[in-house]
Amino acid sequence: MVKTSLLISVIASLTAGCAVGPDYVRPDTPLPGEYLRQEAIEPRGTRDTAPPVAWWEGFDDPQLNRLITLALQRNLDIAQAAARITEVRAGLTSTNAALLPSASVGAQGARAHQSLETPLWQVLSSAPGYDRNGSAYEVNLAAS
Protein backbone atom coordinates (compact mmCIF):
# COMPACT_ATOMS: atom_id res chain seq x y z
CA MET A 1 0.00 0.00 0.00
CA VAL A 2 2.87 2.37 0.83
CA LYS A 3 4.54 1.65 -2.51
CA THR A 4 1.31 2.37 -4.40
CA SER A 5 0.71 5.70 -2.66
CA LEU A 6 4.36 6.68 -3.16
CA LEU A 7 4.11 5.84 -6.86
CA ILE A 8 0.90 7.86 -7.21
CA SER A 9 2.54 10.83 -5.43
CA VAL A 10 5.57 10.73 -7.72
CA ILE A 11 3.44 10.52 -10.89
CA ALA A 12 1.17 13.34 -9.69
CA SER A 13 4.09 15.62 -8.88
CA LEU A 14 5.76 14.96 -12.24
CA THR A 15 2.61 15.61 -14.27
CA ALA A 16 1.70 18.71 -12.24
CA GLY A 17 4.76 20.44 -13.63
CA CYS A 18 3.34 20.12 -17.16
CA ALA A 19 0.05 21.93 -16.44
CA VAL A 20 -0.13 25.69 -17.13
CA GLY A 21 -3.77 26.40 -16.26
CA PRO A 22 -6.61 28.01 -18.22
CA ASP A 23 -5.44 31.62 -17.66
CA TYR A 24 -1.95 31.14 -19.07
CA VAL A 25 -0.59 34.15 -20.97
CA ARG A 26 2.57 33.86 -22.98
CA PRO A 27 5.17 36.33 -21.67
CA ASP A 28 6.26 39.12 -23.97
CA THR A 29 9.93 38.61 -24.77
CA PRO A 30 11.22 41.29 -27.12
CA LEU A 31 13.93 40.20 -29.53
CA PRO A 32 16.61 42.44 -31.01
CA GLY A 33 16.31 43.43 -34.65
CA GLU A 34 19.62 41.78 -35.52
CA TYR A 35 22.29 39.62 -33.96
CA LEU A 36 25.42 40.98 -32.40
CA ARG A 37 28.07 41.50 -35.12
CA GLN A 38 25.58 40.50 -37.83
CA GLU A 39 27.20 42.84 -40.32
CA ALA A 40 30.27 40.59 -40.25
CA ILE A 41 28.25 37.55 -41.34
CA GLU A 42 26.07 39.11 -44.03
CA PRO A 43 26.12 37.15 -47.27
CA ARG A 44 28.76 38.40 -49.67
CA GLY A 45 26.30 38.50 -52.55
CA THR A 46 24.27 41.36 -51.03
CA ARG A 47 27.11 43.87 -51.24
CA ASP A 48 28.11 45.71 -54.35
CA THR A 49 31.66 44.41 -54.71
CA ALA A 50 32.27 45.17 -58.38
CA PRO A 51 34.80 47.85 -59.13
CA PRO A 52 33.39 51.02 -60.72
CA VAL A 53 34.80 50.08 -64.13
CA ALA A 54 34.51 46.50 -65.37
CA TRP A 55 37.61 46.66 -67.60
CA TRP A 56 37.65 42.90 -68.18
CA GLU A 57 34.35 43.06 -70.08
CA GLY A 58 36.32 44.62 -72.94
CA PHE A 59 37.72 41.16 -73.71
CA ASP A 60 34.17 39.94 -74.43
CA ASP A 61 34.86 36.61 -72.72
CA PRO A 62 31.90 35.11 -70.80
CA GLN A 63 34.21 32.65 -68.98
CA LEU A 64 36.38 35.54 -67.71
CA ASN A 65 33.27 37.48 -66.67
CA ARG A 66 31.95 34.48 -64.75
CA LEU A 67 35.28 33.86 -63.00
CA ILE A 68 35.73 37.49 -61.95
CA THR A 69 32.15 37.70 -60.70
CA LEU A 70 32.66 34.50 -58.71
CA ALA A 71 35.96 35.78 -57.31
CA LEU A 72 34.40 39.06 -56.23
CA GLN A 73 31.52 37.27 -54.49
CA ARG A 74 33.81 34.90 -52.60
CA ASN A 75 36.60 37.36 -51.89
CA LEU A 76 37.78 37.41 -48.27
CA ASP A 77 37.79 40.50 -46.12
CA ILE A 78 41.18 41.94 -45.19
CA ALA A 79 40.74 40.83 -41.55
CA GLN A 80 40.00 37.25 -42.61
CA ALA A 81 42.98 37.19 -44.94
CA ALA A 82 45.27 38.55 -42.20
CA ALA A 83 43.98 35.92 -39.78
CA ARG A 84 44.70 33.17 -42.29
CA ILE A 85 48.23 34.46 -42.83
CA THR A 86 48.81 34.48 -39.06
CA GLU A 87 47.44 30.93 -38.84
CA VAL A 88 49.74 29.69 -41.60
CA ARG A 89 52.76 31.37 -40.04
CA ALA A 90 52.02 29.72 -36.68
CA GLY A 91 51.73 26.34 -38.38
CA LEU A 92 54.98 26.91 -40.23
CA THR A 93 56.76 27.86 -36.99
CA SER A 94 55.58 24.71 -35.23
CA THR A 95 56.51 22.57 -38.23
CA ASN A 96 60.00 24.07 -38.39
CA ALA A 97 60.44 23.56 -34.64
CA ALA A 98 60.31 19.80 -35.19
CA LEU A 99 63.47 20.08 -37.32
CA LEU A 100 65.50 21.73 -34.53
CA PRO A 101 67.53 19.72 -32.02
CA SER A 102 65.92 19.09 -28.66
CA ALA A 103 67.12 17.92 -25.26
CA SER A 104 65.55 16.95 -21.96
CA VAL A 105 66.83 16.27 -18.47
CA GLY A 106 65.00 14.39 -15.74
CA ALA A 107 65.83 13.21 -12.24
CA GLN A 108 64.05 11.29 -9.52
CA GLY A 109 64.77 9.68 -6.21
CA ALA A 110 63.01 7.15 -4.00
CA ARG A 111 63.54 5.85 -0.48
CA ALA A 112 62.09 2.55 0.80
CA HIS A 113 61.96 0.87 4.21
CA GLN A 114 61.49 -2.93 4.38
CA SER A 115 58.94 -4.17 6.95
CA LEU A 116 59.88 -6.89 9.45
CA GLU A 117 56.55 -8.64 8.88
CA THR A 118 56.88 -9.55 5.22
CA PRO A 119 58.15 -12.86 3.87
CA LEU A 120 60.74 -10.94 1.85
CA TRP A 121 62.36 -9.62 5.05
CA GLN A 122 62.48 -13.11 6.50
CA VAL A 123 64.41 -14.29 3.44
CA LEU A 124 66.68 -11.26 3.14
CA SER A 125 67.45 -10.94 6.86
CA SER A 126 69.63 -14.06 6.58
CA ALA A 127 71.98 -12.21 4.21
CA PRO A 128 74.89 -10.65 6.11
CA GLY A 129 74.89 -6.84 6.13
CA TYR A 130 71.40 -6.47 4.64
CA ASP A 131 70.01 -3.00 5.30
CA ARG A 132 66.23 -2.55 5.64
CA ASN A 133 66.49 0.97 4.23
CA GLY A 134 67.07 1.45 0.54
CA SER A 135 67.47 4.43 -1.76
CA ALA A 136 67.29 4.65 -5.53
CA TYR A 137 68.32 7.65 -7.58
CA GLU A 138 67.99 8.16 -11.32
CA VAL A 139 69.12 10.92 -13.68
CA ASN A 140 68.12 10.89 -17.36
CA LEU A 141 69.50 12.95 -20.21
CA ALA A 142 68.04 12.71 -23.70
CA ALA A 143 68.99 14.53 -26.89
CA SER A 144 67.62 14.24 -30.38
NUZALO-393348 format. One record per residue: residue in one letter; x, y, z of N, C-alpha, C, CB in turn. Coordinates in steps of 0.02 Angstrom, whole numbers, padded with zeros to 5 digits, always signed. Glycine has a CB too. Example, Ala and Ser with C-alpha at 12.3 -4.5 7.8 and 13.67 -1.06 7.14 Angstrom:
<pts>
a+00660-00284+00390+00615-00225+00390+00660-00165+00390+00565-00224+00452/s+00642-00112+00354+00684-00053+00357+00645+00002+00394+00704-00030+00286/
</pts>
This chain:
<pts>
m+00041-00060+00000+00000+00000+00000+00043+00063+00000-00047+00000+00061/v+00099+00061+00038+00143+00118+00041+00176+00130-00027+00197+00108+00096/k+00195+00076-00060+00227+00082-00126+00179+00113-00176+00251+00014-00151/t+00115+00093-00173+00065+00118-00220+00054+00193-00209-00001+00080-00213/s+00047+00214-00146+00035+00285-00133+00097+00326-00150+00016+00295-00059/l+00156+00299-00140+00218+00334-00158+00222+00342-00233+00280+00297-00131/l+00205+00290-00270+00206+00292-00343+00155+00343-00369+00191+00223-00372/i+00096+00345-00340+00045+00393-00361+00069+00464-00346-00022+00379-00325/s+00102+00475-00289+00127+00541-00272+00181+00564-00321+00155+00541-00200/v+00225+00519-00339+00278+00536-00386+00249+00553-00454+00329+00479-00392/i+00203+00514-00479+00172+00526-00545+00133+00591-00544+00126+00468-00565/a+00097+00605-00489+00058+00667-00484+00104+00728-00483+00014+00666-00422/s+00159+00723-00447+00205+00781-00444+00240+00793-00511+00257+00771-00389/l+00255+00739-00547+00288+00748-00612+00240+00777-00664+00315+00681-00636/t+00178+00755-00664+00131+00780-00713+00104+00849-00695+00073+00732-00721/a+00108+00869-00632+00085+00936-00612+00130+00989-00641+00082+00941-00535/g+00192+00974-00653+00238+01022-00682+00223+01037-00754+00308+00997-00675/c+00183+00996-00787+00167+01006-00858+00105+01049-00868+00157+00939-00892/a+00065+01059-00816+00002+01096-00822+00016+01171-00816-00049+01074-00768/v-00016+01212-00859-00007+01284-00856-00070+01321-00836+00017+01310-00923/g-00126+01288-00836-00188+01320-00813-00226+01354-00869-00174+01369-00758/p-00289+01371-00858-00330+01401-00911-00315+01475-00923-00404+01393-00893/d-00285+01509-00875-00272+01581-00883-00199+01596-00902-00290+01618-00819/y-00167+01548-00934-00097+01557-00954-00092+01610-01008-00067+01491-00978/v-00044+01656-00999-00029+01708-01048+00045+01704-01065-00049+01779-01023/r+00058+01698-01128+00128+01693-01149+00164+01759-01133+00134+01677-01225/p+00223+01755-01101+00259+01817-01084+00286+01851-01146+00316+01802-01034/d+00287+01917-01143+00313+01956-01198+00389+01960-01192+00281+02028-01200/t+00424+01930-01239+00497+01930-01239+00521+01965-01302+00526+01858-01233/p+00539+02028-01296+00561+02064-01356+00629+02038-01381+00566+02140-01342/l+00635+02033-01446+00697+02010-01477+00730+02068-01513+00683+01951-01526/p+00796+02068-01515+00830+02122-01551+00818+02116-01626+00906+02121-01536/g+00826+02171-01660+00816+02171-01732+00868+02132-01771+00815+02242-01757/e+00928+02127-01743+00981+02089-01776+01028+02061-01723+01020+02133-01826/y+01067+02012-01743+01114+01981-01698+01175+02026-01688+01136+01913-01725/l+01209+02013-01633+01271+02049-01620+01322+02033-01674+01298+02031-01550/r+01353+02082-01703+01404+02075-01756+01374+02044-01819+01462+02033-01732/q+01310+02055-01833+01279+02025-01891+01308+02052-01956+01204+02037-01890/e+01332+02114-01955+01360+02142-02016+01421+02103-02040+01378+02215-02006/a+01455+02068-01994+01514+02030-02013+01495+01964-02047+01556+02015-01951/i+01432+01942-02038+01413+01877-02067+01361+01885-02123+01385+01832-02013/e+01350+01945-02146+01304+01956-02201+01329+01918-02263+01296+02032-02217/p+01284+01892-02302+01306+01857-02364+01344+01905-02410+01245+01827-02401/r+01395+01879-02441+01438+01920-02484+01401+01944-02546+01501+01881-02504/g+01350+01907-02567+01315+01925-02628+01272+01988-02621+01273+01868-02649/t+01257+02010-02560+01213+02068-02552+01251+02134-02559+01180+02065-02484/r+01316+02132-02555+01355+02193-02562+01373+02206-02635+01419+02190-02519/d+01383+02268-02651+01406+02285-02718+01482+02284-02717+01378+02356-02741/t+01511+02229-02740+01583+02220-02736+01618+02233-02802+01599+02151-02712/a+01581+02248-02854+01613+02258-02919+01648+02326-02920+01561+02254-02976/p+01706+02328-02950+01740+02393-02957+01698+02440-03001+01811+02383-02986/p+01711+02505-02997+01670+02551-03036+01675+02540-03111+01689+02622-03020/v+01731+02516-03135+01740+02504-03206+01756+02430-03216+01797+02549-03237/a+01715+02396-03255+01726+02325-03269+01769+02320-03331+01658+02287-03278/w+01834+02331-03324+01880+02333-03380+01886+02267-03416+01948+02354-03356/w+01874+02211-03379+01882+02145-03409+01827+02129-03459+01883+02092-03355/e+01772+02166-03457+01718+02153-03504+01738+02173-03575+01654+02191-03483/g+01791+02212-03581+01816+02231-03647+01844+02172-03686+01869+02284-03640/f+01861+02118-03651+01886+02058-03685+01830+02016-03716+01926+02015-03637/d+01768+02032-03696+01709+01997-03722+01715+01921-03713+01698+02014-03796/d+01734+01901-03652+01743+01831-03636+01696+01812-03579+01817+01815-03616/p+01643+01773-03593+01595+01756-03540+01627+01714-03484+01536+01718-03570/q+01676+01673-03501+01711+01633-03449+01748+01678-03401+01760+01582-03482/l+01783+01729-03427+01819+01777-03386+01770+01817-03343+01861+01824-03429/n+01714+01838-03372+01663+01874-03334+01637+01832-03276+01605+01895-03380/r+01624+01768-03290+01597+01724-03238+01648+01714-03182+01578+01656-03267/l+01712+01704-03200+01764+01693-03150+01775+01755-03107+01829+01674-03184/i+01776+01813-03136+01787+01875-03098+01726+01888-03052+01799+01935-03145/t+01667+01876-03077+01607+01885-03035+01609+01837-02976+01543+01874-03076/l+01628+01775-02989+01633+01725-02935+01687+01744-02885+01648+01656-02965/a+01744+01769-02910+01798+01789-02865+01778+01848-02822+01861+01807-02906/l+01742+01895-02850+01720+01953-02811+01668+01934-02758+01691+02006-02858/q+01626+01885-02773+01576+01863-02724+01608+01825-02667+01523+01820-02758/r+01660+01787-02681+01690+01745-02630+01755+01774-02602+01704+01677-02658/n+01769+01836-02618+01830+01868-02595+01828+01875-02518+01840+01937-02629/l+01885+01865-02486+01889+01871-02413+01900+01943-02393+01945+01827-02386/d+01875+01959-02334+01889+02025-02306+01963+02028-02287+01844+02040-02244/i+01988+02088-02278+02059+02097-02259+02073+02064-02192+02076+02173-02257/a+02026+02071-02144+02037+02041-02077+02041+01965-02081+01981+02063-02029/q+01998+01935-02123+02000+01863-02130+02065+01840-02163+01940+01839-02171/a+02087+01877-02213+02149+01859-02247+02209+01866-02199+02160+01904-02309/a+02209+01919-02159+02264+01927-02110+02263+01871-02058+02258+01996-02075/a+02204+01851-02037+02199+01796-01989+02225+01731-02019+02126+01787-01965/r+02210+01719-02082+02235+01658-02114+02311+01660-02122+02202+01649-02183/i+02339+01718-02136+02412+01723-02141+02444+01709-02074+02433+01793-02167/t+02415+01736-02020+02440+01724-01953+02436+01650-01936+02402+01765-01901/e+02381+01618-01955+02372+01546-01942+02425+01505-01978+02301+01524-01963/v+02438+01522-02041+02487+01484-02080+02557+01495-02052+02484+01506-02154/r+02572+01556-02031+02638+01569-02002+02648+01529-01937+02647+01643-01988/a+02596+01525-01896+02601+01486-01834+02612+01412-01850+02538+01495-01791/g+02576+01387-01899+02586+01317-01919+02656+01305-01946+02535+01297-01971/l+02682+01352-01984+02749+01345-02011+02801+01347-01956+02763+01402-02062/t+02791+01389-01906+02838+01393-01850+02839+01327-01811+02819+01451-01803/s+02780+01299-01798+02779+01235-01761+02807+01178-01803+02707+01219-01740/t+02798+01180-01868+02826+01128-01911+02902+01133-01914+02797+01134-01982/n+02927+01194-01918+03000+01203-01919+03031+01186-01852+03017+01275-01938/a+02995+01194-01798+03022+01178-01732+03038+01104-01726+02972+01199-01677/a+03002+01062-01762+03016+00990-01759+03083+00973-01791+02960+00951-01794/l+03109+01017-01833+03174+01004-01866+03233+01024-01823+03177+01041-01931/l+03221+01063-01770+03275+01086-01727+03295+01033-01676+03254+01151-01690/p+03357+01034-01652+03377+00986-01601+03340+01000-01535+03453+00988-01590/s+03330+00947-01497+03296+00955-01433+03332+00913-01381+03221+00934-01437/a+03324+00932-01318+03356+00896-01263+03310+00898-01203+03426+00926-01246/s+03317+00848-01160+03278+00847-01098+03319+00815-01043+03211+00809-01108/v+03307+00839-00982+03342+00814-00924+03289+00796-00872+03393+00865-00896/g+03296+00740-00839+03250+00719-00787+03287+00685-00731+03196+00673-00815/a+03261+00693-00670+03292+00660-00612+03237+00640-00564+03343+00707-00577/q+03249+00587-00527+03202+00565-00476+03239+00525-00423+03146+00523-00507/g+03210+00522-00365+03238+00484-00310+03183+00451-00271+03281+00529-00265/a+03199+00394-00240+03150+00357-00200+03186+00326-00140+03115+00303-00243/r+03150+00323-00084+03177+00292-00024+03126+00241+00000+03193+00346+00032/a+03149+00181+00018+03104+00127+00040+03129+00099+00106+03100+00072-00014/h+03082+00074+00146+03098+00043+00211+03063-00025+00213+03075+00089+00271/q+03101-00079+00220+03075-00146+00219+03043-00164+00287+03130-00197+00201/s+02982-00189+00286+02947-00209+00347+02975-00274+00374+02871-00215+00334/l+02972-00282+00441+02994-00345+00472+02943-00400+00466+03009-00333+00546/e+02883-00384+00446+02828-00432+00444+02819-00467+00377+02764-00397+00462/t+02854-00448+00327+02844-00477+00261+02888-00539+00251+02858-00426+00206/p+02867-00585+00208+02908-00643+00194+02974-00624+00161+02869-00692+00149/l+02975-00569+00124+03037-00547+00092+03090-00530+00145+03023-00487+00047/w+03070-00498+00199+03118-00481+00252+03145-00544+00286+03085-00435+00305/q+03102-00594+00293+03124-00656+00325+03177-00690+00282+03064-00703+00336/v+03171-00684+00216+03221-00714+00172+03284-00672+00171+03192-00722+00101/l+03276-00607+00164+03334-00563+00157+03371-00550+00222+03312-00498+00128/s+03339-00560+00279+03372-00547+00343+03429-00597+00355+03322-00550+00401/s+03428-00654+00321+03482-00703+00329+03545-00682+00292+03459-00772+00305/a+03540-00634+00247+03599-00610+00210+03639-00564+00257+03579-00574+00144/p+03704-00575+00262+03745-00532+00306+03748-00460+00279+03815-00561+00313/g+03739-00413+00324+03744-00342+00307+03685-00314+00268+03806-00332+00267/y+03629-00349+00269+03570-00323+00232+03540-00264+00270+03517-00379+00222/d+03529-00211+00235+03500-00150+00265+03427-00146+00246+03539-00086+00242/r+03384-00133+00295+03312-00128+00282+03294-00064+00244+03273-00129+00348/n+03337-00015+00246+03324+00048+00212+03359+00047+00144+03349+00109+00254/g+03324+00071+00093+03354+00073+00027+03338+00138-00008+03328+00013-00015/s+03383+00160-00049+03374+00221-00088+03389+00207-00161+03419+00279-00061/a+03353+00239-00205+03365+00233-00276+03362+00302-00307+03312+00184-00310/y+03413+00318-00346+03416+00383-00379+03426+00371-00454+03473+00427-00350/e+03396+00416-00493+03400+00408-00566+03404+00477-00598+03338+00369-00594/v+03449+00484-00646+03456+00546-00684+03455+00526-00758+03522+00585-00666/n+03413+00560-00797+03406+00545-00868+03423+00607-00910+03334+00520-00883/l+03458+00595-00963+03475+00648-01011+03459+00620-01080+03551+00670-01005/a+03420+00658-01118+03402+00636-01185+03413+00693-01234+03328+00611-01187/a+03439+00677-01291+03450+00726-01344+03430+00696-01411+03524+00751-01346/s+03400+00736-01453+03381+00712-01519+03385+00769-01569+03310+00682-01518/
</pts>
